[in-house]
Amino acid sequence: MTDDDWWTLLIVAVCVALVAASIGAVAMWGPIPTVSISSHSPDSSSLDDFDTASITGENVTVGVIDATGFDTEHPTLNGHVTATHAFGSEPTVRNRGQNGHGTAAAATVNRVAPNASLVLATFDSPRGFRDAVNWMIESNVDVIVAPVSFLGTAGDGSSLISRVATRATLEGVVFVASAGNLARGHWSGQYDTVRNGTLQFGADRRLYLSGDDRRITVWLSWPERFRSHDYTAELYRTGGGRTTLIARSQPYHGDNTPNERFVVRTRPGGIYHVVVRGPQNATHVPLELSSPTHDFRQPTPSGSLTAPATAPGVLTVGALDPNTGRLEPFSSRGPTSDGRLGVDVVAPDRGVSPTFEGRFIGSSVSAPYAGGVAALVLSVDPDQSPREVEVLLEQTATDIGKPNADPATGYGKLNPTAAVRAAANETNGTAQTDV
C-alpha cells in the first residue's frame, strides 16, 4: 500500500474485537482519493442503453451477513430493510452502535440496486455464521453477500464455513464472498528447510512483520491430513539491544481445523518477527501463516484466500483500485489449495460506498458491489441459477490482468452494463455476443 493508504489505516478485523470467532471483516479504513462515479449508476460505465429506472433490483432480495452489525436507520438503508436477525450474544443487529462495516456493505448493495430488498444478519462465531446463512435460505433471499473472512481455515473449500456457503448455492442462492485483504499478510510453504526444529524462511529463520497496528494477530495452519503434527508460531520483539519472546501460539478449537494463533497488544517501537517451530527434522507438511493486522516482509500472495471465498460455487470478488485500474496490492489471490482458480472477478473498492465519505476500502466493498450487480441481473432474468449468474458475470467481465482468467483478477473487472445487457438478451431470446 502507499504511504497515504497506511495513514491511520485500520483493518476492521473481528478477530480483534471477537477473538474467539476467528473472523475478520475484510475492509480497511483510511483516506481515500475521491472517485467520480455517477450517483445514478453503479459504475462509470452506466446503463445508458436501458431504461435505468426499471433496472434497479426490483423484486430481488439481497441478504448481507456481517460480524460487526448494521445501522438499519441509516438514511441509505431506511425503508429498504425487510428483516433482520442477530445470531450471537447481541440482541439486535445494531451491535451497540459498532456497526460501520456492515452498514457500509449494505449501503453499497443499495447504491447499486436501490430497489432490492435487504435482509440483514449478524454473527459472532462459525456456528452463528452457519445459522445466519440457513436463516437467509429459509427467508428466500436471492443473493447472499458475505464481506467476512475466516482465518486459519482449510483452503480447499472443506471447512464448515465453506460448506455452508456452497450449500446456499445448491439451494438456488447466489453467494458472493469477499476475496479478503491478505495478499501481503500471507505466507505459505513447506516445513522442509529446518534447523534444530525451526523453520527457515529462505536464509533466515525470522519472518518479519510491518505495520502500525498496536495489536498483532497471526494464524498458523496446516492440512487436516496432518492433524497429528504439532507446529507453533512465536512472536519476538527486537529493541534496545535485545530480542524478547512476546507470544506463543495456542491451538484454536473453534472450527475443528489444525491451526494455532496468537493475538497480542504490543508497545510502540521495536521490530517484530515470527518464528515457526516443529519437529526436529523436515516433514514437508504445507504450512500457512496469515495476519489480518500486519504485512509480512516476505509474503506469499498466491493462495491467500480464506473461507468462505474458497467455497466451490460461490462468486469470489477481489478488490480493484478504480483510480489505477489495477488490482489492489492487498487483495487476496487464488488459487485454492485444491487447484481451483479462486478469484472469479474483481470490482471497485473505492468511492463506491455512500457511507463514511469514501474511507471504506477493500474487498468488503467489492463484494457488495458485485452482489448489487447480481441483483440487477436477477431483476432482468429471475430464472437464472447461481451458476448461470456467475458465468454471466465472468463472461461479461473486462480482462485486466494476464490474458484470460488468472488467480489474481479472475475473469477481470465486473462490467455491470455488459452483464445486464447479456441478461436482457437471454430473457428476450437473443443470442449473447462478446462484450
PLY file of the C-alpha trace (Angstrom):
ply
format ascii 1.0
element vertex 435
property float x
property float y
property float z
element edge 434
property int vertex1
property int vertex2
end_header
0.00 0.00 0.00
1.05 3.56 -0.44
2.10 5.72 2.49
-1.18 7.60 2.19
-3.16 4.38 2.49
-1.32 3.45 5.65
-2.23 6.73 7.36
-4.22 5.52 10.35
-5.22 2.56 8.20
-7.11 0.05 10.28
-8.15 -3.36 9.14
-11.57 -3.87 10.62
-10.72 -7.29 12.00
-13.29 -9.02 14.09
-10.62 -11.45 15.20
-9.55 -8.39 17.23
-12.98 -7.47 18.55
-14.34 -11.04 18.57
-11.20 -13.10 19.01
-12.98 -16.35 19.72
-14.69 -16.39 16.36
-11.61 -16.38 14.06
-13.48 -13.90 11.89
-12.15 -10.92 10.01
-14.23 -8.29 8.28
-12.38 -7.64 5.09
-12.35 -3.88 4.77
-9.99 -1.07 5.61
-10.41 2.49 6.78
-8.19 5.30 5.55
-8.06 8.50 3.50
-9.24 7.61 0.02
-8.97 9.84 -3.06
-12.32 10.91 -4.45
-13.52 8.75 -7.32
-16.07 10.19 -9.71
-18.94 7.71 -10.03
-22.38 8.69 -11.18
-24.95 8.52 -8.41
-27.36 7.05 -10.94
-25.17 4.16 -11.96
-23.09 1.52 -10.18
-20.07 2.28 -12.32
-18.64 4.89 -14.62
-19.87 2.72 -17.49
-23.57 3.48 -16.97
-26.61 1.60 -18.18
-27.26 4.23 -20.84
-28.72 1.75 -23.31
-31.53 0.83 -20.95
-34.40 2.43 -19.12
-32.34 2.58 -15.94
-35.37 3.36 -13.82
-36.53 -0.21 -14.44
-33.16 -1.87 -13.73
-32.82 -1.26 -10.02
-33.02 -4.72 -8.46
-36.78 -4.64 -8.00
-38.32 -7.94 -6.80
-34.89 -9.21 -5.73
-33.88 -9.80 -2.10
-30.26 -9.48 -1.08
-29.03 -10.82 2.25
-25.94 -9.30 3.85
-24.13 -11.19 6.62
-21.66 -9.26 8.74
-19.79 -9.72 12.00
-20.00 -6.10 13.11
-23.62 -5.03 12.69
-25.93 -2.67 10.82
-27.47 0.74 11.42
-30.89 -0.01 9.99
-31.92 3.62 10.47
-29.08 4.98 8.36
-30.53 7.13 5.53
-29.18 4.77 2.87
-30.87 1.74 4.45
-34.02 3.17 5.98
-37.05 1.74 4.20
-35.07 -0.95 2.34
-34.58 -3.50 5.13
-37.33 -6.13 5.34
-35.89 -8.43 8.04
-33.00 -8.64 10.50
-31.65 -11.29 12.86
-28.71 -11.36 15.27
-27.05 -14.77 15.68
-24.82 -14.24 18.68
-24.59 -12.53 22.04
-26.03 -9.19 20.91
-29.83 -8.89 20.94
-30.05 -6.87 17.70
-28.02 -6.27 14.55
-27.25 -2.72 15.72
-24.39 -4.12 17.85
-24.47 -1.19 20.29
-23.57 1.22 17.52
-20.39 -0.60 16.46
-21.78 -1.29 13.01
-19.91 0.81 10.47
-18.56 -2.12 8.45
-21.88 -3.88 7.95
-23.74 -0.63 7.33
-21.27 0.35 4.61
-21.53 -3.06 2.95
-25.34 -3.00 2.91
-25.34 0.61 1.68
-23.10 -0.41 -1.22
-25.62 -3.04 -2.29
-28.35 -0.44 -2.05
-26.43 2.06 -4.15
-26.02 -0.45 -6.98
-29.50 -1.98 -6.72
-31.62 0.68 -4.97
-34.93 -1.17 -5.26
-33.66 -4.50 -3.98
-34.95 -5.57 -0.58
-32.34 -6.11 2.14
-32.24 -8.88 4.73
-29.51 -8.39 7.33
-27.91 -10.79 9.79
-25.02 -10.64 12.25
-22.98 -13.42 13.87
-20.04 -13.85 16.22
-18.96 -17.46 15.71
-18.70 -20.10 12.96
-21.93 -21.64 14.23
-23.60 -18.24 14.14
-22.48 -17.79 10.53
-23.98 -21.15 9.63
-27.26 -20.27 11.32
-27.34 -16.87 9.58
-26.88 -18.45 6.15
-29.54 -21.08 6.86
-31.96 -18.38 8.05
-31.41 -16.44 4.84
-32.04 -19.55 2.76
-35.30 -20.09 4.68
-36.12 -16.39 4.12
-35.94 -16.98 0.36
-33.24 -14.43 -0.38
-31.93 -14.43 -3.94
-28.39 -13.24 -3.20
-26.19 -13.52 -0.11
-23.25 -11.15 0.35
-20.65 -12.16 2.94
-17.92 -9.50 3.40
-16.11 -11.59 6.01
-13.03 -13.78 6.21
-12.41 -16.77 8.48
-8.69 -17.13 9.07
-6.86 -20.39 9.67
-9.37 -22.45 7.68
-8.70 -25.08 5.02
-8.08 -23.61 1.59
-9.82 -26.38 -0.35
-13.42 -25.49 0.48
-13.81 -28.29 3.05
-14.22 -26.09 6.13
-17.58 -25.69 7.84
-17.84 -22.10 6.61
-17.17 -23.04 3.00
-19.57 -25.97 3.10
-22.33 -23.69 4.40
-21.71 -21.23 1.55
-21.73 -23.99 -1.06
-24.99 -25.33 0.35
-26.59 -21.95 -0.21
-25.72 -22.08 -3.91
-27.18 -25.59 -4.15
-30.38 -24.16 -2.66
-30.56 -21.63 -5.52
-28.96 -18.61 -3.83
-26.19 -16.58 -5.47
-23.47 -16.43 -2.81
-20.98 -13.54 -3.12
-17.83 -13.67 -1.00
-15.04 -11.16 -0.45
-11.66 -12.45 -1.56
-10.03 -10.90 1.50
-7.15 -8.46 2.05
-4.38 -10.88 2.99
-2.10 -10.81 -0.07
0.61 -9.01 1.89
-0.16 -10.71 5.18
0.10 -14.29 3.96
2.95 -16.79 3.74
2.83 -20.39 2.61
5.47 -23.06 2.24
6.52 -26.45 3.48
8.23 -27.49 6.66
11.22 -28.72 4.72
14.20 -26.44 5.46
14.61 -26.97 9.19
17.41 -26.29 11.64
17.10 -27.53 15.20
13.32 -27.73 14.95
12.95 -24.24 13.48
11.65 -23.45 10.00
13.90 -21.38 7.77
12.35 -18.58 5.71
14.95 -18.55 2.98
18.29 -17.76 4.59
16.68 -16.61 7.84
14.52 -18.26 10.48
12.69 -14.97 11.02
9.61 -13.76 9.16
9.49 -10.01 9.77
6.28 -8.01 10.18
5.48 -4.47 9.08
2.57 -2.29 10.11
1.49 0.21 12.72
-1.38 -1.60 14.42
-0.74 -1.97 18.15
-2.41 -5.38 18.13
-0.72 -8.25 16.30
-2.71 -11.28 15.17
-1.07 -14.22 13.38
-2.58 -17.56 12.44
-0.65 -20.77 11.68
-2.48 -23.63 9.96
-1.81 -26.91 8.15
-3.91 -29.55 6.31
-6.36 -31.85 8.03
-4.48 -34.96 6.93
-1.57 -33.85 9.14
-3.70 -33.17 12.21
-1.40 -35.27 14.42
1.53 -32.92 13.73
2.34 -30.05 16.06
3.68 -26.66 14.97
3.94 -23.42 16.90
4.34 -19.77 15.88
6.27 -17.46 18.18
6.37 -13.66 18.15
9.57 -11.81 19.09
10.39 -8.15 19.57
13.83 -6.70 18.97
14.62 -3.34 20.54
17.06 -1.75 22.93
19.76 -4.22 22.02
17.78 -7.32 22.99
15.30 -9.78 21.49
12.36 -10.89 23.63
9.73 -13.59 23.20
6.36 -11.82 23.23
3.83 -14.55 22.45
3.50 -18.21 21.55
0.56 -19.51 19.51
-2.09 -21.68 21.10
-4.39 -24.24 19.42
-7.75 -22.85 18.32
-10.65 -25.24 18.91
-13.48 -23.20 17.40
-13.52 -24.68 13.90
-12.12 -28.24 14.12
-9.17 -27.30 11.91
-5.46 -27.88 12.65
-4.45 -24.32 13.46
-2.99 -22.07 16.12
-2.90 -18.34 16.69
-1.75 -15.55 18.92
-3.39 -12.16 19.47
-1.31 -9.70 21.47
-1.21 -5.99 22.16
2.25 -4.52 21.74
4.01 -1.34 22.78
5.31 1.22 20.30
8.73 0.81 18.75
10.82 -2.26 18.11
10.97 -4.74 15.26
8.72 -7.76 15.34
9.24 -11.13 13.71
7.66 -14.60 13.69
9.46 -17.91 14.20
7.85 -21.28 13.44
8.89 -24.33 15.44
8.04 -28.00 14.98
9.70 -31.40 14.65
13.48 -31.54 14.62
13.56 -32.81 11.04
11.75 -31.82 7.86
8.22 -33.17 7.45
7.34 -31.44 4.15
3.94 -30.55 5.61
2.37 -27.49 3.93
2.09 -24.59 6.37
0.32 -21.23 6.12
0.78 -18.07 8.15
-1.72 -15.23 7.87
-2.14 -11.90 9.62
-5.12 -9.56 9.29
-3.26 -6.82 11.16
0.24 -6.75 9.62
2.11 -7.36 6.39
4.91 -9.89 6.07
8.15 -8.66 4.55
8.35 -11.93 2.61
4.71 -12.52 1.71
3.19 -15.22 -0.48
0.22 -13.52 -2.20
-0.70 -16.68 -4.09
-3.26 -18.80 -2.27
-4.16 -16.12 0.28
-7.94 -16.65 0.05
-9.87 -17.65 3.15
-13.31 -19.11 3.78
-15.97 -18.55 2.54
-14.14 -17.29 -0.58
-12.61 -20.77 -1.01
-16.03 -22.45 -1.24
-16.97 -24.18 -4.51
-19.87 -22.50 -6.27
-19.54 -19.03 -4.71
-18.72 -15.84 -6.60
-15.41 -14.67 -5.11
-14.66 -10.99 -5.68
-11.27 -9.29 -5.42
-10.58 -5.58 -4.82
-9.83 -3.29 -7.76
-8.47 0.24 -7.39
-10.65 2.28 -9.80
-8.08 5.09 -9.84
-5.40 2.91 -11.40
-7.50 0.15 -12.94
-5.26 -2.35 -11.18
-5.72 -4.98 -8.53
-5.25 -3.63 -5.01
-1.88 -4.93 -3.74
-3.54 -6.28 -0.59
-6.36 -8.11 -2.39
-6.20 -11.86 -1.70
-5.48 -14.15 -4.63
-6.07 -17.75 -5.64
-5.67 -20.49 -6.44
-7.40 -22.60 -3.83
-5.38 -25.44 -2.37
-7.36 -27.96 -4.43
-6.43 -26.21 -7.68
-9.46 -24.04 -8.48
-8.99 -20.51 -9.81
-10.21 -18.96 -6.55
-11.00 -15.40 -7.65
-13.84 -15.06 -10.16
-13.98 -11.30 -10.81
-12.73 -8.05 -9.33
-14.75 -4.92 -8.59
-14.09 -1.33 -7.43
-13.38 -0.86 -3.74
-13.04 2.94 -3.54
-15.61 5.68 -3.97
-18.38 3.11 -4.13
-19.99 3.01 -0.70
-22.21 6.05 0.02
-21.29 5.95 3.72
-18.19 7.14 5.59
-17.15 9.57 2.84
-15.14 7.05 0.90
-12.99 5.94 3.83
-14.14 2.33 3.41
-11.99 0.21 1.10
-11.08 -3.41 0.47
-12.85 -6.48 -0.82
-15.66 -5.86 1.70
-16.65 -3.07 -0.69
-16.08 -5.04 -3.88
-18.27 -7.98 -2.80
-21.45 -5.99 -2.05
-20.87 -4.05 -5.28
-20.88 -7.39 -7.13
-23.85 -8.54 -5.08
-25.75 -5.48 -6.26
-24.88 -6.25 -9.87
-26.08 -9.84 -9.37
-29.37 -8.37 -8.12
-29.65 -6.27 -11.29
-29.10 -9.39 -13.39
-31.76 -11.33 -11.48
-34.21 -8.44 -11.75
-33.90 -8.73 -15.52
-33.78 -12.53 -15.65
-35.07 -14.04 -12.37
-34.82 -17.61 -13.69
-31.02 -17.64 -13.73
-29.39 -20.17 -11.43
-26.43 -19.22 -9.20
-24.08 -20.91 -11.63
-25.62 -19.09 -14.59
-25.28 -15.73 -12.82
-21.64 -16.48 -12.01
-20.82 -17.49 -15.58
-22.62 -14.45 -16.99
-20.68 -12.08 -14.74
-17.42 -13.83 -15.64
-18.06 -13.85 -19.38
-19.02 -10.18 -19.49
-16.11 -9.02 -17.30
-13.28 -6.96 -18.79
-9.95 -8.76 -18.67
-7.40 -6.60 -16.83
-4.68 -8.98 -15.70
-2.81 -11.67 -17.54
-4.56 -12.79 -20.74
-7.55 -14.97 -19.90
-8.61 -15.88 -16.39
-5.95 -15.81 -13.70
-5.91 -16.46 -9.91
-5.35 -12.79 -9.06
-8.07 -10.99 -11.02
-10.19 -13.93 -12.16
-12.02 -13.15 -15.39
-11.45 -9.45 -14.92
-13.28 -6.30 -13.88
-17.00 -6.64 -13.34
-18.92 -4.88 -16.12
-22.48 -4.04 -14.95
-23.61 -2.74 -18.33
-22.48 -5.81 -20.23
-23.89 -8.13 -17.56
-27.36 -6.56 -17.62
-27.33 -6.43 -21.41
-26.46 -10.13 -21.57
-29.23 -10.99 -19.09
-31.73 -8.96 -21.12
-30.64 -10.67 -24.32
-31.18 -14.09 -22.76
-34.60 -13.06 -21.49
-35.55 -11.80 -24.94
-34.22 -14.93 -26.57
-31.49 -13.15 -28.50
-28.00 -14.50 -28.86
-25.41 -13.23 -26.43
-22.39 -11.64 -28.04
-18.98 -10.99 -26.59
-18.67 -7.59 -24.93
0 1
1 2
2 3
3 4
4 5
5 6
6 7
7 8
8 9
9 10
10 11
11 12
12 13
13 14
14 15
15 16
16 17
17 18
18 19
19 20
20 21
21 22
22 23
23 24
24 25
25 26
26 27
27 28
28 29
29 30
30 31
31 32
32 33
33 34
34 35
35 36
36 37
37 38
38 39
39 40
40 41
41 42
42 43
43 44
44 45
45 46
46 47
47 48
48 49
49 50
50 51
51 52
52 53
53 54
54 55
55 56
56 57
57 58
58 59
59 60
60 61
61 62
62 63
63 64
64 65
65 66
66 67
67 68
68 69
69 70
70 71
71 72
72 73
73 74
74 75
75 76
76 77
77 78
78 79
79 80
80 81
81 82
82 83
83 84
84 85
85 86
86 87
87 88
88 89
89 90
90 91
91 92
92 93
93 94
94 95
95 96
96 97
97 98
98 99
99 100
100 101
101 102
102 103
103 104
104 105
105 106
106 107
107 108
108 109
109 110
110 111
111 112
112 113
113 114
114 115
115 116
116 117
117 118
118 119
119 120
120 121
121 122
122 123
123 124
124 125
125 126
126 127
127 128
128 129
129 130
130 131
131 132
132 133
133 134
134 135
135 136
136 137
137 138
138 139
139 140
140 141
141 142
142 143
143 144
144 145
145 146
146 147
147 148
148 149
149 150
150 151
151 152
152 153
153 154
154 155
155 156
156 157
157 158
158 159
159 160
160 161
161 162
162 163
163 164
164 165
165 166
166 167
167 168
168 169
169 170
170 171
171 172
172 173
173 174
174 175
175 176
176 177
177 178
178 179
179 180
180 181
181 182
182 183
183 184
184 185
185 186
186 187
187 188
188 189
189 190
190 191
191 192
192 193
193 194
194 195
195 196
196 197
197 198
198 199
199 200
200 201
201 202
202 203
203 204
204 205
205 206
206 207
207 208
208 209
209 210
210 211
211 212
212 213
213 214
214 215
215 216
216 217
217 218
218 219
219 220
220 221
221 222
222 223
223 224
224 225
225 226
226 227
227 228
228 229
229 230
230 231
231 232
232 233
233 234
234 235
235 236
236 237
237 238
238 239
239 240
240 241
241 242
242 243
243 244
244 245
245 246
246 247
247 248
248 249
249 250
250 251
251 252
252 253
253 254
254 255
255 256
256 257
257 258
258 259
259 260
260 261
261 262
262 263
263 264
264 265
265 266
266 267
267 268
268 269
269 270
270 271
271 272
272 273
273 274
274 275
275 276
276 277
277 278
278 279
279 280
280 281
281 282
282 283
283 284
284 285
285 286
286 287
287 288
288 289
289 290
290 291
291 292
292 293
293 294
294 295
295 296
296 297
297 298
298 299
299 300
300 301
301 302
302 303
303 304
304 305
305 306
306 307
307 308
308 309
309 310
310 311
311 312
312 313
313 314
314 315
315 316
316 317
317 318
318 319
319 320
320 321
321 322
322 323
323 324
324 325
325 326
326 327
327 328
328 329
329 330
330 331
331 332
332 333
333 334
334 335
335 336
336 337
337 338
338 339
339 340
340 341
341 342
342 343
343 344
344 345
345 346
346 347
347 348
348 349
349 350
350 351
351 352
352 353
353 354
354 355
355 356
356 357
357 358
358 359
359 360
360 361
361 362
362 363
363 364
364 365
365 366
366 367
367 368
368 369
369 370
370 371
371 372
372 373
373 374
374 375
375 376
376 377
377 378
378 379
379 380
380 381
381 382
382 383
383 384
384 385
385 386
386 387
387 388
388 389
389 390
390 391
391 392
392 393
393 394
394 395
395 396
396 397
397 398
398 399
399 400
400 401
401 402
402 403
403 404
404 405
405 406
406 407
407 408
408 409
409 410
410 411
411 412
412 413
413 414
414 415
415 416
416 417
417 418
418 419
419 420
420 421
421 422
422 423
423 424
424 425
425 426
426 427
427 428
428 429
429 430
430 431
431 432
432 433
433 434
